Amino acid sequence: MEQVMSSINLSAIAPELILVVCSLLILLIQSFAPIRLKGWYGYVSLIGVVGAVAVVLTQPQSFELRAIEYSFNGMWVVDNYCRFFKLIFLLGTGLTILISIKYLDNEAMQHGEYYALIIFATLGMMIMSSGAELITIFLGVELMSISLYVLAGYTRNRMISNEAALKYFLLGSFATCFLLYGIALIYGSTGTTSIPAIAKFIAGAGFGGPTIVMGMALLVIGFGFKTASVPFHMWAPDVYEGAPAPVTAFMSAGPKAAAFAAFARIFMEALPSLQTNWTMLIWVMAVLTMSVGNVIALVQENIKRMLAYSSIAHAGYVLVAFLSAGERGISSILYYMLAYTCMNIGAFAVITVLAGKGEQRVRIADFRGLGYRHPIAALAMTLFLFSLAGIPPTGGFMGKFYIFSAAIKEGFVGLAIIGVINSVVSVYYYLRVTVAMYMQAPDTAAEKEIPVTVFSPALVIAIFISAYGVLSLGLFPSTYLAMVKLSFLTLL
Amino acid sequence: MVPLAYYLIVSALLFCLGVLGVLTRRNSIVIFMSIELMLNAANLGFVAFSHFLGGLDGQLFVFFIMVVAAAEVTVGLAVIVALYRNWDTIFADRIHLLKG
């Protein structure tokens, strides 16, 4: 482990710079290039994402040495932890772009702003994961959130989409205020906003006093909103149901991972001395999040809403890993978020194409007989649902296995038992979709008249990549584990 | 000189008023104004702490918050206008396609 300090270092922010240039380029092409280039915005943004992935992989900081490099006077940090998270975000973004191209064609809303906003949101997430200062992290959170508010309301002629955008906007900025007030209190009691300096101050002064505990509690509320943990989850089902399907896919993977990245960095690096205080809070949150998410998902008829509750439950599993802290906890968060990104975006990719124009068919009943109409799509959907339920040999199973074994090794046996029970409950609602696809025939005449769905090559590629990810994470976990083990927070 | 505690009490009061406004008001724009009030409560906290701690970090943070708040206003008002075009209302309790 070596630490380097420098003021301005453009190579440390090279992946972010590539994304900025790419999204500005899309906006310029949109304004100045002829209209027939419309179909190409998506591909231009994909090039940007691939470029950023290449740069993240080849940044000069060696992955094996686990180097930590601070730059911009300690405001920015590049370590394996943030690089792994950036790969997860970029994977989610790339998959989302692939499934969006066809969707936007169908809806006749192929505009450059969509891709620019997706990339700006990704940029926000990357800033969140790399911020070594509360200021940087705050700016990342806001860049991500503001882009997502717009994206949630992107299909602006659809009433449901307007409603989702309004709810997301009001509750999201409400949560931001809690986050900010928490930061203000932490700043007030430590006199600094730099994460390493806060840790040093608390370690030096012993216990930080009531102000800092209150600040920490407010941060838990703020991040609880952003990760959609119970009791701060109310916005998630409505927003996920109302937003356009590719945006829902995007929101449920990357931003959640980013919120966990910043959450873990602040709590493990800046506030480890308060661990006894936050363990209790987060223990309760984890139990509630898992149970409420899974139980309410059981009775949902709309598949987007069901996956919203399922994503709340998955945040609960990640909170279990968060509680385990240490090397095992953090590396299981990384592994789980990677698996979750593949399986959730994969499931949404299938939903996007089957929902049809205007998202008319998003009820679970609409999936009846899919196994006969589109055998391959149904097979892929089954794979993703099995993975979400945690059935071997999928990535979801290995992810849950690492989380619960980390929890048991760190002494959270009760929590692990509750988690496993929840995981069993969740099998019911995931299998309901599978049963509908294979064992129920479409009953009414109206449902039989479903037009042939057109799969675009981009969409097939997205489903293929997700399926590959889910299977290889489940069958060959050792390659990913080796990488994850190098990536946990090095300051711990 | 006015002691730090006074500033913090005002800031906490503003924050609570904002929370109360968000929870009780039904007009989207008024809810949004309450959120701005909460942001300003945080700003006041930052400036007060910054002054009494003798550093500039807090005041710097306030500039960032103001810029972000301006961006949020732009997006928020646009969202509300788009909503009004389809719904003909901005009252949160009349907007209920999504159960929740």
Interface residues (C-beta under 8 A of the other chain):
Chain A: L134 I135 F138 L139 E142 I146 Y149 V150 G153 R156 N157 R158 M159 I160 N162 E163 A164 A165 L166 K167 F169 L170 S173 F174 T176 C177 L180 Y181 I183 A184 L185 Y187 G188 G191 T192 T193 M234 P237 D238 E241 G242
Chain B: L8 S11 F15 G18 V22 S28 I31 F32 I35 M38 L39 A41 A42 G45 F46 A48 F49 S50 L53 G55 D57 G58 L60 F61 F64 I65 V68 A71 E72 V75 G76 A78 V79 I80 A82 L83 N86 W87 A92 I95 H96 L97 L98 K99 G100
